[in-house]
Amino acid sequence: MGLPRTLLRTAAVGSLSAALVTGGALGPAPAARAATGSVDFVDITGDGGTVLKANVVTPRGAGAGDRFPLLVLPTSWGLPQIQYLAQARRLADAGYVVVSYNVRGFWQSGGQIEVGGPRDVADASRVIDWALANTPADARHIGMAGVSYGAGISLLAAAHDERVGAVAALSGWADLIESIYSGRTQHSQAVALLNGTGTLTGRPGPELQQILADFFASRLEREEEMIAWGKKRSPATYVDRINANGTAVMLANAWGDTVFPPDQYTDFYEKLTVPKRLALRPGDHGTAELTGMFGLPNDVWTDTGRWFDHHLKGVDNGVDREAPVRLMPRSGGRYEGCPDWKSVAAADRKFDLSGTTTIRTNVNSGADGGIVLLSSVLDQIARTPAVASIPLLPRRWAAVWQSEKYGNPQRVRGAARLHTTVTATEESGTLVAYLYDVGPLGLGKLVSNAPYTFHGRTPGKPFGVDLELFSTAYDVPAGHRLALVVDTVDPLYIEHNPSGARLTFSSPANDPSYVSVPLREQ
């Protein structure tokens, strides 16, 4: 059943929550062409004839023969095409034709969920084709943007369609495997959240269902196929194409993103040779952009508009002269600018992990990375990260090392690195490393963490472990110390420790164990 045109116009300037309530009830397109200065809901034929539900917003007062830059916005995972209406109106008022479409497999769009597969990429090109044929869009100036799923599809489309001149990828992914399978460990809470929302709002295809079944069942015999599936859907795989196309790329993410951690973005950013920008802020998946989708002031969407104004409209707004890497520390304050990612930290400071420590597996020691979305949102809003009492952590289940007290604040910027030697009693196992900021009373605030899983190791034979923790920007106050904690169970991840297994951490004289912490100068 379709909605009356007056309600559609009202929804265009309404809140995102109202949009989500009504979005699933949208009926057939009322028109094949977007009317000037209006919001119209249309059907667009995607790859293979699949119908994609979309809305079109055009600048007011456009006359015959006028042409405007085109912005295409694929929706986020599980959200309908009216997700971006508030921003689409703002961008249209700034002189863009904006087409937002519901990606295949979700809501009333046809097809099945492909997770950035070839049909999703082809759909993006078909939407561009439709917009050029049915709106006053300028074929010479085309951009794409999106949050989360829409960000990943935008980057993939830019790699495969040279018409895309600029992209703003917000809270998205560049490497799908590094996002959900880093350290060879399944990020189970994040994928369960995606699986649940995908099942509720869309139609997962048989290939996706098989991948998810293999993922949650830890089928090692299918690991190579799962990795190949993910690499095919990773913009990082096609970075050379993006560079060859010359697409201007803006990347934005949150330090605490539990779905697409920031490191896979920073690695991708370093490989780009095109005009580029990287912005990292406190928060979790999609939370930094959320207020902008309600039409409220939002610096991420403001940056997005400036990025397109410069690269699609040629506006001299200074975005090309600003520091391309912009970081907001989790403790708040202003953005810090850097010329590149490598310059984020001036030096590394190590503290030793001396001695030999053995822990038992299969029990959560009380140190963990928090709860997907909730913990990092609390950190963003109230500056309250996940915490643990370091003195009370049971040493039977957790290995703990601490630095000396710091006389001056320590500005942690980037990814801390763990190097240690492990001896396991079983051939497979999982460990999770946590870096804490420890105050005078022993309360540790989580700075960063990362999982690590091994298979095929010889029981009783030592092996080296090098683990890069998730990047962050965190200020450790003077008088505090850093602590590294390692245990074997975290609700965020699937663990692979056989019952009764033990892990021993040692620091041989010829290969000492340490944590290297990246610091920025005061």
N, C-alpha and C positions, 0 to 999 in steps of 0.2 A: 504494500500500500504506500503510495507516494504522499509526501507532505505538501501542503499548500505553499505557493511561492512566497507568501508573506512570512511564513514560519522559517523558510530557508534563509531569507534575508536576515531575519532576526538572529538565527543561529550563527550567521557569519560574524556577528559582532558580540555574540554571547560568550559565556565562559566555556572552557573545555569540558567541564563536568556535564553541562547541559548537552554539549555536543555528543558526548559518549552515550548519554541516555537515549538520544534520538537517532544516533547514527545507524543503528542496525535496522531501522525501519524505512530507510530510503528506498524508493521504488524506481521504476524505469526513468531514464533521462527525459526531462520535459522538452529538451531542445537539442539539436545537433550542433549548435553553434552558441558560444558564450556571448551574451549581450554586453555591449559596451557599458562599463561602469557598474556592473552587477556581479552577483555570485550565481553561477549556474551549476547544477549537478548534471553530469553527462555520462554516457557510456562510451568507453574507448575500446576499440578492438586491439587486444594484445597479441602476443605470439601465438600462432596456431589457432587464432579465432577466439581466444579466451576473452571474455568481457571483463573489463576493469572499471570499477566505479570511481568516478573522479569528480572534482569540482574545479571550476575555472573562475578566477577573479581578474578582471581587466581594469586598467586605469580609467578613471572617470574623465569624461570629456574627450575621449579619443575620437578623432575624425577619420573619414575615409582616406585610406592611403597611409595613415600613421603606422609606425612600426616601433615596437618596444622590446627591450631585452626579455628573454623568456627564462623563468625559473621553474624547474620541475621538482616537486617534493614527494618522494615515495613515503608512505606511512611507516610508523614504527610497528614493531611486532605486536599484534593483537589490538591495534587501535584503528578506528574507521577513518575514512578520508577527510572528515571534518576536523581532524586533529589540529591542523595548522591554520584554521580559518582566521584566527586573530592576527597571526603573523602574515598570512596571505593578504589580508586587507591592508595592513601596514605597508607591505612591499608593493602592492598595487598602487597605493597612494604615492609611493616614491617613484612610480613610473615603470613597473614591471608587469608583464603578463605572468600570472602564477597559476600553474596547474598542479594540484595535489591529487594523487591517486592512491586507491587502496591496492596494495600489492596482492598478487595472485594468491589464492588459497585462504584469504581472510575475509570475514564478513560477507558482503554480497558480491565481491569480485569472484570470478570463476576460477577454475583450476585448483591445484593442490599446492601446499607449502613446499617451496623449493630450497629455502635458505640460501638465497643469493646464487642460485644455479643458473645455467645458461638461459632458461626461459625468463627468469627475472631480469637478466641483463637485456635480453631481446625486448621484453616489455617496455623497459625504459626508453629504448630507441623508438618503439612504436608510439609511445606517448609524445615524444618529441615530434615525430612525423605528424601526428594528429594535430598538435598545437600549431605547427607551421601552416597546416592546411586550413585550420578552422578559427584561428585567432589572429590578432594583429601582432604576432610574434616576429621578431627579427632573427632570421636564420644565422646571422653572423655573430650573435651575442646570446649564448645559451649557458645557463648555469644549473646545477643541481645541488640540493641540500636535503638534509634529513637528520632525524635523531635516531640513534640506535640502529635498528634494521634498515631504516631509510638512509642512514649514513653509509653503511656498508654497501648497499645497492648503488648509491650515488658514486662511490669510488670505483666500484666494478664497472659501472656504465662508462665512467670517464676513461677507463682503460680500453674499452672496446668500441667507443663511439667518439671519434675525433672532433665531433661538433661541440662537445661539452668543453667550454672554455674555462670554467671555474667551478669549484666544489667547496661546500662547507659541510664537513662530516662531524657531527656532534654526537659524542658518546657512542661512537661506532667501533667497528673492528677493522684492523688491517690484516691480522693473522688469526684466523678462527681457531686453529689448533693451540696456539700460544695463549689464547683467551680462555679456553675451556679445558685444556689438557696440558697446562704448563707443568714442568717437572715430571712429565709422564704420569700425572695424577689427575683423575677426573674431578672437576669442580662441580660436585653433585648438586649442591643447593641451587646454584645459578642455573644449571641446565634443567633441573626439576621445575624451577619457576618458569622458564621458557616453555618447557613441555606442557605444563599445566595450562598456561594462558593460551598457547597455540591450540590445544585441544578444545578449550572452551570457546574460542573465537574464530577458529579456522578448521582447515581440513589437512592434516599432515599426510603427505604422500607415502607410498609404501617404502621408498628408498629412505626417507627420513625416519620412518618408524623402525626400520631395520637398524639404522645407525644408532638410534637411541637405545634400542634393545641391547645391541652389542656394547654400547658405552656403559650402561648401568650394570650389565652382567660381567663386565671386565673380561671380555673374551679376547685374550691376547692373540689368538690365531687370526683375529680380524683386525688387529691394530693397524697394519699397513694399509688396509683398505679404508679404514676410518680416517687415517691421516691424509691419504690421497683425496678423499672426499672433501676434507676440510681445506686442503691447500688449493683445490680447484675453486673454492669459494672465498679465497683470501685475496684482497687487493694487493698485498705484498708480493704475491706470486707474479703480478703483472706490473710491478713498479716501473720496469723499463718502458712499457707501453705508455704509461701516464707521462713519464719524462719525455718520450718521443712526441706525444701529442701536445706537450707544453701546457697542460691544464694547471691553472693556479689552484693550489690545495690549501685549505684552512682546516686544521684539526683541533678539536676541543674535547677535553675529557676531564674526569674527576680523579683525584688521587685515590679515593677509596672505591672506585668502580669494581664491584664484585662480579660483574658479568663480563666486561671487557677491560681488564686492568690496563693502566696507562703504558706499561712497558712496551706492549706490542705496537702502540702508536709512536712512541719515541724512536724505536728501531726503524719503523717505516719512514718517519720524518727524516731521519739521517740519510736515507737512501734516495730521497727526492732531490732532483736537481732543478725543479721548476720553481716559480714564485711560491713561497710556502709560509705558513704561520702555524705555531703550536701554542695552545693555551691550556694550562692545567690549573684546576681549582679544587677546593675542598668539596666533598660530596660523594654521592654514589651514582649508580647508573641512571642517567637522564635527569637527575635532580637539579643540576645547575641550570638546565634549560626550562624547567617546569613552569616557573612563573610567567615566562614569555609566552607560553601557549595559552595562558589565561588573558593575554593582552596587557600584562603588567610590565613595568620597566624591567629589563633584563640585559645584563652586559654581554651575555653570549650572543643573543639575537642582535644586539646593537653592533657587535663586531661582525656578525654575519652580513648585515646590511652594508656596512662600510667595505667589507671585502668585495661584495658584488658591485657596489657603486664604483670602486676603483677598477676592477678587472673586467667588468662588462660594460660600464658606461663611461669609463675614462675619467672619473672624477678625481681631481688632485686633492685627496683628503688626508694625505700623509701616511696612509697605512703601509706604503712601501718603504717609508723611511723610519718606521718604528722598529724596535727590537723584535725580531721574528719569533723568539721564544719568550712567552710571558707566563710567569708562575705566581700564583697566590698561595702563600704558606697556609697550612691548616690552622695555625694560631691566629690568622686574620692579618689585617693590614693591607698595604697596597701591593699591586703587582710588581714583580721584579722582572726586569728585562735582561735577556741574554742574546748574544749574537748567534748561538747555536746550542744544541743540547749538550755537547761536550764541555761547554763553558759554564754549565749550571753549577758545578762544584769545582772549587779551585784546587782542592787537595783531598787526599784520603787519609784518614787517621785510623790506625789499627789498634785493636786490643786483643791480647793473646787468649786463647782457649787452652790453658795449660792443664796438665794432669790427665788421668784416665777415668772416665765415668761410664758406668753401665746402667742402662735403664731397661725396664720391662715394657712391653707393648700392650696394646688392646684396651688401655684405659685412658680417658681424657684427664689430664693432670689438672685442669682448670685454666690452662693457657689455651686460648683459641682466638681465631680471627673475627669472632662476633657472629652476627646473623646477617645473611644477605639482605641488602638494602637498609635495614633498620639501623645497624651499628654505625655505618658511615653517614647516614642522614643525621643521627644524633651528633656525630662529630662535626658535621657541616653547620648545624643550627645552634647547638649548645656547646660545641667544642668539648664533647664528652666521648672520647674513643673507648673502645673495649679496654677493660682493666683487669688486672690480676694482682694479688698480693704475692710478691716475689718470695719473701721469706717463708710463706705458708705453702708454696708449691711442693708437693711430695716428691722428694728426690728419687723415690723408687720408680716414678713414672716420668720424671722430667729432669733433663740435664740443664744446669744453670751456671752461667759465667757472668761476671759483672766487671765493668771498667772501674777506674778510680773516679772519685768525685771531680767534676769539672769546675774550675774556678771561674770560667767565663761561659756565657751561653754558647751552645753548639748549634749552628744552623745546618741541619742535615738537609741535603739537596741531592736527589737522585736515588740510585739503587745501591743499598749496602750489599756486600758480598761475603758469603761464608765459605771458608775453606777448612776442611777437616778430614780426618781419616776415620772410617767406620769399619767395624767388624761385626758381622751379623751371624746369628745362629741358624738362620734360614736363608734360602736362596732369593726370596722376595721380601720386600718390606717397604714401609712408608715412614718418613719422618717429616715433621713440620717445624720450621724455624721461625721464631718470633723475636723481634727487636723491641724492647720496652724502654721507655723513659721512666726511671725509678726515682721517686721523691724521697725525702728524709725519713718518712714512715714506712718505706718499703712498698708503697703502692705503685704498680707499674702501669703506665698508659701505653697502649699499643702504638708503635711507630710504623711498623711494617711486618710483613710475614710472607712466607712462600712455602709450598709443599715440594717434596722430592720423593719419587718412587723408584725402586730398583728391582730388576728381575734378573735371574740367571747368574747370580753371584755364588761363589763357592763358600759354603758355611765355614766360618773360622778363619777366612783369609781376608786381611785388611784391604780396603780399596778407598781411593780418594773421592771426596764429594766436593764439588764446586757449585754453589747455589746462589743465584742472584735474587735478592728479595725485591718485592714490588717497589717501584719508585715512589718517593714521597717528598714533601717539603715540610719539615717539622723543626721547631725551635726547642731545644732542650735547655731549660733554665739553668743558670749558675747554681752550683750546690747539688745538682742532680747527677746521676750516673746513668749509663746505658747498661742494659742486661740482655744477653742472648739466652733464650730458652728454647730447648728442643724437646718435643714430645712426639707421640705417634698417632694421636687421634684428634681430629678436628671436625666438627659437624659440617664445615664447608666442603669437605673433600671425602672421597672414597679412599679408605686405607687398605693396604695389602699386606698386613702383618699376620702371619699364621699364629694361632693361639699358643701362648707361652713363649713366643720369640723374645729375644733380647738384642739390644744394640749397644755396642761399646764404642765410645768416642775417645780417641787418643791423639797425642801431639808428638809424633816422632821427632827426634833431634834434627834429622835431616829434612824434615818436611813439617814444620810446626803449624798448628791450627790457629786460625785467627778470624776475626771479623773486620772487614775494611769498611769504614763509614765515610761516605762522601760529604765533605763540609764546604760551605761557602765562607769566604772571608767576612769578618765582622764589618 
